Amino acid sequence: MNGAYRAPLEKGGLVFSGMSPDGLLPEIVERPDHPWFIGVQFHPELKSRPFDPHPLFRGFIEAAVKQARLF
């Protein structure tokens, strides 16, 4: 990521919640003001199994069910 964009993105509400070990590349970004917005650079699907999903997938499904019940 071009570091010049970080400050404007943070000002717009994006949270860089996980960075690479050297602190240069964002690995996880979130929007706390959104019902469920998260972006990751890693591959959680590689850690998921049908009856043991990665926490990101579990959280996404839980948020989708909750949102569906609002309508």
C-alpha positions, -999 to +999 in steps of 0.1 A: +000+000+000+011+035-007+016+051+027+003+084+013-032+070+013-033+058+049-041+091+066-070+100+043-084+065+046-082+067+084-098+101+083-127+086+063-133+060+089-112+030+078-093+013+107-060-005+100-064-031+126-037-055+115-003-048+099+025-069+086+053-077+110+074-048+096+045-025+100+044-014+063+015-034+048-020-035+061-032-071+067-066-062+081-089-032+077-122-025+093-151+000+093-165+002+129-195+022+117-207-006+094-226-037+105-199-060+091-170-046+071-136-062+072-110-068+046-080-091+050-049-098+030-045-133+043-067-163+033-090-174+061-107-200+038-076-221+040-082-225+078-119-233+075-136-266+076-174-273+071-180-278+108-151-257+120-152-224+101-126-197+105-139-170+129-142-145+100-166-167+082-186-175+114-188-137+122-199-129+086-227-155+088-238-143+122-239-107+110-259-118+079-285-136+099-288-107+123-292-083+094-318-105+077-339-105+108-341-067+108-363-068+077 
